[in-house]
Amino acid sequence: MEGDIENEIASEAEAGDIGDRALQSNRTSQNGTPYLSFDQTPENRVSLSTLEAARFQPYGISSPAAMNASSDPKVQAQDQKHNKEELPKVLEYASCLIHLAVFGILGVLTRYLLQKLFGPGGAGVTSNQGILYSDLPSNMVGSFLMGWFGIVFKPDISRVSDFLAIGLSTGFLGSLTTFSGWNQKMIELCFQGRWVSSLLGFLIGLFLAAYSIIFGIETAKGFRQLLGKRIRKLLSSSSSSWRLETRGHHIAVMVALLLMLGLLWGVSGGMMREEFTEIGEAQLWLACIVGPFGVWMRWFLARLNGRGLGEKGLFKWVPFGTLIANVSAACLIASLATVMKAVNTKTCDIIAGGIQFGVSGCLSTVSTFIAEFNAMRESKHPWRAYAYAMITICLSFGLGTLIYSVPVWTKGYN
């Protein structure tokens, strides 16, 4: 069993996108499992179980299930106090959903800004007609930040709030990156007869995103080493002092984020109504309204990661939650693109484009997909990484081609 566990990937649970299982793991870690500090000195080293050590070995960091450990009696007293004031499950789910919605909208806005910054109207590096597709910068930036805040610094963020860690990794970084947009651009290149460009687009996109997360992990670990032992301990104690411990603290944060969510939705609705004649701007504001629904679906699908198929849990190394999210988002964006070709009106383009950018863009993710790919690549069976990537790309591309290219070729749409 130990050998099988060592070969199992570090799935979305390690990257932060773990669905509602985050709530259960949060309770487990608070009920006696100490957090493990990044500072692996003899006085604060805590032994991990075989499962945790094996699953987190590819990253070279601590597991989220063991990141609250501390030999400091004050911290342990805070943990005991925190255990006494656990949130009811309804409030836990509500807090997760609100965090995901707010950070998801921020991810959508950041993705749009990066498109404009590097697109034809800005630096002119990317375009919708080349192998450097418009979502490439956001996928690279999101993968890089996943290495920082979704992997290396996640224990520190979780010391403050597990909901904040989920909001940053699943909500913001998952919505900042998009697999469906990348896949659809490659399908459209094939539709134009540019098969070589489509193949190169997939290879370049995978290569750059994979090295972005590696660069993120290495720079984050290097930054931690530069801080020094004393500063690292100071940061750990500071994060513990900022921890949301009481039910009142959690409710206050929920109310503040709920007000922020209402403000974001209100501004987006007003701007969409005012700028409905401008396709690009109206699509953005509609995407901000519907984007949280994509984040919520991906978060619930993430519970399938690491469970395998059937009662025996076959193919546990395949993160089926991420796979289903990316493939279904690719099918949705291809269907909407076909509808836009068939209807060909401004109103249809705005509505379908907004759903594409919001729901499909937030439902699919490259940051978590690349985190899983990188963990598999550094395991004892690196072939699993490339098998997982091929399964995801081939399923998404094949189904997208059937949904988009075949009807468009048959009907002869321009």
N, C-alpha and C positions, 0 to 999 in steps of 0.2 A: 504494500500500500504506500509505503514511503517513496518508493521509486515512481509510482504513478502520480503521487502528489507533486513531486519535484518537477515532473514534466507538464503539469497543468499550468495553464497560462495565468498571469495576473490580469484578471478581467476588469470590467468596469468598476467592480468593487474597489480596486486599487486606484483607479483613475478618478473615482468620486461619483461616477454615474451608476448608482446601485439600486435605483428604484426604492420601493418602500422598505427593502431590507436594511437601508441605512438606519431606520428608526429602531429596528430590533437589535442591530449591532451596536447602536448607541447605548441601549439599555444594558447589553451584555458587558460592554467595556466599562460602564460606570458601576457595575455591580461586582467589582473586585478585580477585573483585569487591568493592571497598571499600564499606563502609556509608556512607551519606550522613547527616550530622548535620542536625538541624532548624535548627541555627544556620547560616544561609546567609551566612556572612561570606566575604570573598574568600580568606582564608588557608586555609579548609577546605572551600570549595565543590568538589564533584565533579560533572562532567558526567554526565548520565544518557543512556542510549540513547533513541531515539525511542519505542520500545515502552514502556519504563518511565515516561518522562515523560508520555506521552499517557494511559496507563492510570491514573496517579495524579493527574493534573491536577485531576479533580473534587474530590478531597479537599484539595488544596493542601498535601500532605505528601510525604515520601519514600516510595519503594517498599521493601517488605521485602527485595527482592533486592539493594537497594543501601544497606541501612541499617547495614552494618558498616564503612563507610569511615572512615578516620582517617589524618591525616598524622603522627600521633604514632608514632615508631619503636617505642616500648614496646608500643603496642597492636598494631602490625603484627607484632612479635615474638611477642606472645601469640596472634595469629591463626595464625602459622606453627606454633607449638607445638600449637595446637588441631587444626590440619590433620593433624599426625602421629599424633594419638590419636583418630581418628574411631571411633565405635562401629560394631561390626558391624551389618549391616542387621537381623538378628534382634533385637538389643538395642534398636535404634532403634524398631522397631515395638512391641516390648514396652513401652518407656518411654512411647511415645505412648498406647498403650491404657490403661496404668495412670493416666497423668495425666488422660486423658479420663474414666475411670471415677470417680476420686475427685472431680474438679471437677464431673462430671455429677451425682453424688449431692448435693453441696453446692448445686447449682442447683435440684434438686428440693425440697430442704428450704427454701431461700429462697423459692421460688415458693409453697409451702404457707403459709409464715409471712405473706407478703404477702396471700394470699387471706384468711387469718384476721384480719389487721390491718385491712383495708379492707372486709371482708365484713359480713354482717348481725350477726355476733357481736362485731364491733369498731367501726370508724368508721361502718359502715352505708352506705358510698358505693357499693359494687358489690353485685350479686346475680346469680343465675342466671336471673332472670325479667325482666331489663331490658336496655337497650341498653348500659349500663355493666357489661359482663360481668365475671365474677370474676377472669379472667386479665389484665384491662386494666392494673392497676398493675404487675404483673411484666413485661408487655410494654414498658411505658413505661420502667421502671427499667432493664431489660436493654438497650433501645435506647440510652438515655442513656449507660450504662456502655460500650457498644460504641464509642461515639464517643471515649471516653477511652482505654480499654485495648485495644480491637480495632483502632483506627485511629491516633490521635495518639500515644499512648505505647507502641504496639506495638514500635517500634524499640528503645526502652530496655529493655523486657522481654525482647526477643529477644537483646539483648547478654548478658543473664544466662543465658537458656536458651530455645531455640526451643520446647522441649517445654512450658515454662511458658506461653509465649505461646499455643500451641495449646490447652493445658488451660484457660486463662482464657477465650479467645474461643469456641472450639468447644465445650469441655466445660461451663464454668460459665454463660456468657452464652447459649449455645445452648439449654441445659436450663432456664435461668431463664425464657426466653420460650417460648411455644408457639403455633403457628399452628392446630394441630388443635383445641385446646380452644376457641379463638375461633370457628373455623368451625362446630363442633358446637353451640355456644350459639346461633348465628344460625339454624342448621337447626331447632333445637327451637322457636325463636320463630316460624319459618314454619309449623311443624307445628301450632302453636296458632292459626294464622291471623293472626299479627301481622307481615305482610309489610313494612309501613313501618318498624316497629321493627328488623327484621332488616337492611334496607337502611341505616338510620341507624347501626346497630351496626357495619357494615362501614366506612362512611365515617368515623365518629368514631374507630374503632380505627386505621384507616390514617393519618388526619390526626394523631392524638396521637403515634403511634409515629414517624412521619416527622419531626415537629418535636422529638421527644425526642432523636433522634440528631443533628439539626442543633444543638440546644442543647448536647448533649454535646461535639460537635466544637468549637464556638465557645468554650465555656467552657474546654475543655482547652487550646486554642491560646492563649487569653487568659491562662491560668494560666502557661503556658510563657513568655510575654512578660513577665509580672510577675516571674518568677524572676530575670530579668536574664541577661546573657551569661555572666558568670563563674560564676554558680550553675549554669547549664545545662551549662557545660563540666565543672564539678565533678561534677554528676550523671552525665554521660556517662563520666567516668573512674571514678566509683564503681561504675557498672553493669558496666564492663569488669573491674574488680577482683573483682567478685562472680561473674564468668562461670564456669560449670561447664566446665572445660577438659579435665580428664583423665578417662580411662575410670573410674577409681576414684571420682571425684566423682559421675559419672552413676549408677554402680551403687549408691552410698550413698543417693542420692536415690530411686532406684527401690525399694530395700529399704524405706526409710522410708514411701514412698507405698503400697507393697504391704501393709505392716503396718497403715497407716491404712485401706486398703480392706478388709482382713480385719476390722478392728475395726468399721467402719461396717456391713458386711454381717452380722457377728455380732450387733451390737446391734439392727439392723433385724429380723433373724430372731427374736431373743428377744422383742422388743417386739410383733411381729406375732402370735406365738403367745400371748402374754399378753393382748393386747387384741383378739383375734379377734372378740369379741362386739360391739365398737364399730366400726361400718363405716368412719367417717371416719379414725380412727387406724390401723386395720389396713390400709386402702388406702394410706396414706402409707408405712408401713414396707415393704409389698410393692413400692411404686413405687421405693423406694430400692434394693431388691434387683435389680429388672429394668430400672431406668432406664439403667444403663451400656450395655445392649444396643442401646437406641435411639440413644445417642450414637455408638457404634461404627458402626452402619449409616449414620448421617448422614455420619460422617467418611469412610467408604469411598465413598459416593455423591458426595462433593464433588469427587472426581477428574474427574467429568464436566463440571465448570464450565469454560467457556472453550474447550471442544473442538469444539463444534458437532455437526452431524449428518453422518454419512458420511465418506468419504475426503476430500472437499473442505472439510469443516468448515463446513457451512451453518449460519446463524443462531448464530454464535459469541457474539453479544450476549446470548443467552438462557442463564442459568445452569441448565442442565438438572439438575445434581445437587441444588440447592436445590429446584427445582420438583418433582422426583420425590419427594424426602423429604417435602415438605409435603403433596402430594396423596396419597401412600400413607399417611401418618399420619392424614390426614383420613378416608380410607376405613377404616382400621383402627379408629379411635375410633367411627365410625358403625356398623360391624359389631358391635363390643362393646356399644354402646348398644342395638342391636336384640336381641342375645342377652339382655341384662338385662331387656328388656321381655318377651321370650318365656318365659324361665325364671322370673324373679320370685321368687328366693330370696335369703336373706341371704348365703349362701356365694358364690353366683354374683355378687352385687353387689360383694362384697369383692374377689374375684379379678379380675373384669372391670374394676372401677373402678381397682384398682391397676395393671393393665396399661395402662389408658387414661392415668392420671396419669403413669406411669413411662415405658413404651416409646413410646406415641404422643406424649406431651408432650416427650420428649427427642429423638425422631426428627424432629419438626417444629421450626421455629425462626422467630421474628419478627425477632430482632436482625440476623441475616445477610440475611434477606429485605429488611429496611428499608435496610440498608447498600447493597445492590445497587440498590434502588429509588432511593435518594438519589444514587448515582453516575450512574445513567442520567438522572435528572431534571436534573442539572447538566452533562450532556454536550451535544454539538451536536445530538443528536436526543432531546429530552426526551420525545417521544411514546412512546419505547420503555419508559420507566418505567411509564407508565399501561397500556401494552399488556401488559407483564410482570405487573403487579398484577392486571389483568382476567383474564389467562389462568390465573393461580394461583387466584384467588378463584372464578372461574366453574367451573373443573375440579373444585376441591375441593367447592364447594357443590353442583354438579350431581350428581357421583358420590355424595356424602354423602346427598343427598335420595333418590336411587334405592335406596341401601343401607338407609337408616333410615326415611324418611317413608313411602315406598311400601309396604313390608311392614307397618309399624305401622298405616297407614290400611286396608290390605287386611284384616288380621287383627282390627282393632278393639281393639288393646291400649289400656289406660288410660295 
